[in-house]
């Protein structure tokens, strides 16, 4: 069924939890067959797939370690779908480490996943992307505003923003749109420690809108960019931060 040439297919990297899982579930509700990529969270990815199928959607799984040099090649080799209509480059790591404490191994993993993998996964998937496809990259509010002690992570998201702009111009002749979404603090496993002990109040103090966003807030914007209403938007970074540090 997933091999049908008439079915729209979305590939979401890092889809086993958080924003990736919420995005996969939303795109499935919108009628996409969703390919759920995961690195090490096999059980979680299978649970997301089961949730999608229980709701009447369609999904499949592909595993690849995107921190590896051949990660993008392995991902492409694992795809059984002959074409991809939407690519969501969501997979990422976020070691919140200052310039004083960063070590080379941590830096290499960060750059390999957040920059190299985004570039080469996109390169490989473009060989299967049809005209009029969509590429949506996960950026972050930290690419445009300073947050103390996370310079390396922030710089990787600056890379994503620049890559988004450049690819939008390159792929326009194929009617492929390329955009990014830039969340602020989202309630996920990654931010659990950040939001404890008064952290949630501090975050809300930086936002124009009250509350802590859940992953579906970001997934909804991704769905807009992936859907028919997003067809005339390209080269943009859409802020999904609740108005952080306006």
Order of alpha helices (4+ residues) and beta strands (2+ residues): beta-alpha-beta-alpha-beta-alpha-beta-alpha-alpha-beta-alpha-beta-beta-alpha-alpha-beta-alpha-beta
